[in-house]
Structures are given as structure tokens and as C-alpha cells.
Amino acid sequence: MQQVVQRGAASAQQAEAADVPDALWDDLHVFLVCAEHRSFRRAADVLGLTNTTLMRRMDRLEHQLGTKLFVRHQSGLLLSDAGKSILDDVKEMERLSFNVRRAAAQAAAVPTGLVRVAVTEGPGTYWVLPRLIDFQNTYQTLTVDLRCAMEQADVTRLEADIAIQLEKPRNPELICTRLGRLHIYPFASEVYVRNYGLPASPTEWQFHRIVVQVAPQLDESAYARVLGLETLEGVTGIRTNSSTATLYAVERGAGIGFLPSCAKALGAPLVPVTFPFNHNMDLWLTYHRDLKNSQPHMIVVDWLRRIFDSKTYPCFRDEFIHPNDLVPMMEGAREAVGIEGYTAPRPL
């Protein structure tokens, strides 16, 4: 009986010892996120943890290392001398662990498995997703995990395998390709036009309502600047961080909103507003160079390049094409996977 108890205790100690490296690395990852955001609360939000859980893990790490890693300051968290001394080593540990995971992802010899794609919300929801349905019918053993959000995913930290974003990445470990140009133009609903008309000159914009989209990748100050207004106070009707909500609000007649120039060509019941200024943003396809030898990932990369090809879809050309002129040019795209009936239903 005593031997059984001893063996059981030894097994428990071995299991506990085996868990220590994983727990230590998890806690070091929490340390990195805290160091990056300089706030326990913000780090907890990013990691999807409660403040209590995050603080418990930081206490555990500091106890294991026998030193304090942060000091509180009015400007936020600051690294202690001990924290500074381990920061570069922990970053290197993270980089090497990501390399191991990427190597495992490359091992697949057939187009099966999971490929995580992050796309800015509007193009992701209304352009990539409808085409993803046909892609999935062709590659039924390959799963695409599509993340549509205005927050930019960090490919180097494995937040996504492939990203389409509005800012060109600077990390030399990433392969970056310019897909095309997203042109933004003001639109209103037919109901709004009937009720309030449209601004015929820059000075008339102050008498209209604007639906403003705010997000990390967007310059909110650009609205007032391009409209020639000192402020949007008294002009903004609705503020939202969502491209889908912006389209929904404009469709409902809540105000004039800035949307991709192809919105009408794809079937949205909108009226382009005469506007002298051409606002555009480049779309960048990015992924880690280690994924070049991964067949599933390269299949998705090639497919994304095709569906943003400006020769096939003129809305992504460098030169601006008026939304009304895009309608006949993109008739095939609208018939195949347009957004008519895909956007918010009309109210009764």
C-alpha cells in the first residue's frame, strides 16, 4: 500500500514538473503584452483575461523569478531594471516558439487544415466572405478562419497567418504585396436625398448629417479636413467603429457616409454624392516568409490575389472611377456575388 502511495505521489510530482515550462512560458507571454501596452487593464483586454487572473499570473512569475518586473507610474506601467534585463530574451523566446509553430504548419503535404485570414472589416465582410463560399466548395478539406475587424492583426505574433490591411508592414520577416487601392466616396440613401437633398457645394456640408466611422486604421480628422470644416460638431449624426453599421445607417437614411466606391456597383441602393476630393487607401497582403512552403497557405494567398485583381475588378485600380461608371463595368461581379439582398433588409 505504501508503495502505491509513493508511486502516486511521484507521478503527481512528475506531472506538476512537466506543467512548469508551459506555465512559465504562458506567464512570460503575459509579461510581454503588459510591457507592450504599459497597462495591466489593457493587457487583460488584449489577452481575454480578467484583471484578477492577469495579476495572479504576474505575481506567480515575479515569485518564480524572485524580483519585481514593473513599477507603477503616472504615465502607466514602467519596466523595472529586472524587467528590462529579461525583455529582449523573452522576445527572442517568443520568436523562436513562433518559428516552431510555423514549421509544423508547413508539414502538411495536402491542402488540408486551417488557414487564418484577417481582413479589414468592410472588404472582409462584403468582398472576401461572399467569394469564400465558392472557394470552400473547391477546397472542402481546407478551412479558412476569416477574421473581419478594423483592428490590425499582427502576423508576426501569429494573430493571423495572412492579413489584408490598410498599413504597409515594416517587419523584414514578412512578405508584403500591394493588392490594389480602395477608393472611398460619399453616398446617401434615396430616402435621405428626398428628405434633405444633397450638398451642392462645400459650404453646404455643414447643413447635412454625417455618419462617421472611427477605427484604429482610420484617420478621423480626415473627415473635417476633406469637407473643409473646422469641426464635425453639429454635423455628425452617428459615430460607429463598424463598416457594416456605417452601411446600415446610410441605407436607413441616417446621413451621408463614406463607403467603398464599388458599393452601388455591387447592388447597394445608394446615391453617390458629388464630391471633388478622391480619398483612397492601399490594401496590403502580408504573411510570414516561412509560410512560402506551406501549400494550404499559398493556395489561399493566390486566391486572395485573384479576387483583388484590378484587371478583373476595376474598383481596385489605382485611378479613381466614379461609382456610377463602375456599375456597368462590374455587372458580372454584381451578378455573381453582389451584395443586393445581402445588406440590411429594408424596414416595413
Secondary structure in CASP SS format (residue, H / E / C, confidence):
PFRMAT SS
TARGET T0000
AUTHOR 0000-0000-0000
METHOD secondary structure of the structure
MODEL  1
M C 1.00
Q H 1.00
Q H 1.00
V H 1.00
V H 1.00
Q H 1.00
R H 1.00
G H 1.00
A H 1.00
A H 1.00
S H 1.00
A H 1.00
Q H 1.00
Q H 1.00
A H 1.00
E H 1.00
A H 1.00
A H 1.00
D H 1.00
V H 1.00
P H 1.00
D H 1.00
A H 1.00
L H 1.00
W H 1.00
D H 1.00
D H 1.00
L H 1.00
H H 1.00
V H 1.00
F H 1.00
L H 1.00
V H 1.00
C H 1.00
A H 1.00
E H 1.00
H H 1.00
R C 1.00
S C 1.00
F H 1.00
R H 1.00
R H 1.00
A H 1.00
A H 1.00
D H 1.00
V H 1.00
L H 1.00
G C 1.00
L C 1.00
T C 1.00
N H 1.00
T H 1.00
T H 1.00
L H 1.00
M H 1.00
R H 1.00
R H 1.00
M H 1.00
D H 1.00
R H 1.00
L H 1.00
E H 1.00
H H 1.00
Q H 1.00
L H 1.00
G C 1.00
T C 1.00
K C 1.00
L C 1.00
F E 1.00
V E 1.00
R E 1.00
H E 1.00
Q C 1.00
S C 1.00
G E 1.00
L E 1.00
L E 1.00
L E 1.00
S C 1.00
D H 1.00
A H 1.00
G H 1.00
K H 1.00
S H 1.00
I H 1.00
L H 1.00
D H 1.00
D H 1.00
V H 1.00
K H 1.00
E H 1.00
M H 1.00
E H 1.00
R H 1.00
L H 1.00
S H 1.00
F H 1.00
N H 1.00
V H 1.00
R H 1.00
R H 1.00
A H 1.00
A H 1.00
A H 1.00
Q H 1.00
A C 1.00
A C 1.00
A C 1.00
V C 1.00
P C 1.00
T C 1.00
G E 1.00
L E 1.00
V E 1.00
R E 1.00
V E 1.00
A E 1.00
V E 1.00
T C 1.00
E H 1.00
G H 1.00
P H 1.00
G H 1.00
T H 1.00
Y H 1.00
W H 1.00
V H 1.00
L H 1.00
P H 1.00
R H 1.00
L H 1.00
I H 1.00
D H 1.00
F H 1.00
Q H 1.00
N H 1.00
T H 1.00
Y C 1.00
Q C 1.00
T C 1.00
L E 1.00
T E 1.00
V E 1.00
D E 1.00
L E 1.00
R E 1.00
C E 1.00
A C 1.00
M C 1.00
E C 1.00
Q C 1.00
A C 1.00
D C 1.00
V H 1.00
T H 1.00
R H 1.00
L C 1.00
E C 1.00
A C 1.00
D C 1.00
I E 1.00
A E 1.00
I E 1.00
Q E 1.00
L C 1.00
E C 1.00
K C 1.00
P C 1.00
R C 1.00
N C 1.00
P C 1.00
E C 1.00
L E 1.00
I E 1.00
C E 1.00
T E 1.00
R E 1.00
L E 1.00
G E 1.00
R E 1.00
L E 1.00
H E 1.00
I E 1.00
Y E 1.00
P E 1.00
F E 1.00
A E 1.00
S E 1.00
E H 1.00
V H 1.00
Y H 1.00
V H 1.00
R H 1.00
N H 1.00
Y H 1.00
G C 1.00
L C 1.00
P C 1.00
A C 1.00
S C 1.00
P H 1.00
T H 1.00
E H 1.00
W H 1.00
Q H 1.00
F H 1.00
H C 1.00
R C 1.00
I E 1.00
V E 1.00
V E 1.00
Q E 1.00
V C 1.00
A C 1.00
P C 1.00
Q C 1.00
L C 1.00
D C 1.00
E C 1.00
S H 1.00
A H 1.00
Y H 1.00
A H 1.00
R H 1.00
V H 1.00
L H 1.00
G C 1.00
L C 1.00
E C 1.00
T C 1.00
L C 1.00
E C 1.00
G C 1.00
V C 1.00
T E 1.00
G E 1.00
I E 1.00
R E 1.00
T E 1.00
N C 1.00
S C 1.00
S H 1.00
T H 1.00
A H 1.00
T H 1.00
L H 1.00
Y H 1.00
A H 1.00
V H 1.00
E H 1.00
R C 1.00
G C 1.00
A C 1.00
G C 1.00
I E 1.00
G E 1.00
F E 1.00
L E 1.00
P E 1.00
S C 1.00
C C 1.00
A C 1.00
K C 1.00
A C 1.00
L C 1.00
G C 1.00
A C 1.00
P C 1.00
L E 1.00
V E 1.00
P E 1.00
V C 1.00
T C 1.00
F C 1.00
P C 1.00
F C 1.00
N C 1.00
H E 1.00
N E 1.00
M E 1.00
D E 1.00
L E 1.00
W E 1.00
L E 1.00
T E 1.00
Y E 1.00
H E 1.00
R H 1.00
D H 1.00
L H 1.00
K H 1.00
N H 1.00
S C 1.00
Q H 1.00
P H 1.00
H H 1.00
M H 1.00
I H 1.00
V H 1.00
V H 1.00
D H 1.00
W H 1.00
L H 1.00
R H 1.00
R H 1.00
I H 1.00
F C 1.00
D C 1.00
S C 1.00
K C 1.00
T C 1.00
Y C 1.00
P H 1.00
C H 1.00
F H 1.00
R C 1.00
D C 1.00
E C 1.00
F C 1.00
I C 1.00
H C 1.00
P H 1.00
N H 1.00
D H 1.00
L H 1.00
V H 1.00
P H 1.00
M H 1.00
M C 1.00
E H 1.00
G H 1.00
A H 1.00
R H 1.00
E H 1.00
A H 1.00
V H 1.00
G C 1.00
I C 1.00
E C 1.00
G C 1.00
Y C 1.00
T C 1.00
A C 1.00
P C 1.00
R C 1.00
P C 1.00
L C 1.00
END
